[in-house]
Amino acid sequence: MATSKEGGKAAGSSGGSAQKGGAGSSQGPAKRGFAAMDQAQQREIASKGGQAAHQKGTAHEFDSEEARRAGQKGGEAVSRNRAHMADIGRKGGESRQSAHRAAQAAAAKGSRQGGEKE
């Protein structure tokens, strides 16, 4: 009789994990609470929270100095990635070089046309 209970448990647990694995891998976990609400409902609730904080006087507002420091922090974090910075520099150089070449080509074309007219 012990074997039938173990067999039942094993079958039930493997079936349950297979169902969870199948649902988890294709759909992900079910959304609950705030995440399950539609965006309009989420915005409405968040708006009420923001209004209440402003009325209470505890709402946080960035001043220009604090915003500058936050941007600086982000720039420092990005600049630590040297490969990313190299890509940015390369793209900027290529863009500037192609713009310079296009300007030269337009200037050369304009001088040629001017010579033919005169």
Secondary structure, 3 states (H helix, E strand, C coil): CHHHHHHHHHHHHHHHHHHHHHHHHHCCCCCCHHHHCCHHHHHHHHHHHHHHHHHHCCCCCCCHHHHHHHHHHHHHHHHCCHHHHHHHHHHHHHHHHHHHHHHHHHHHHHHHHHHHHC
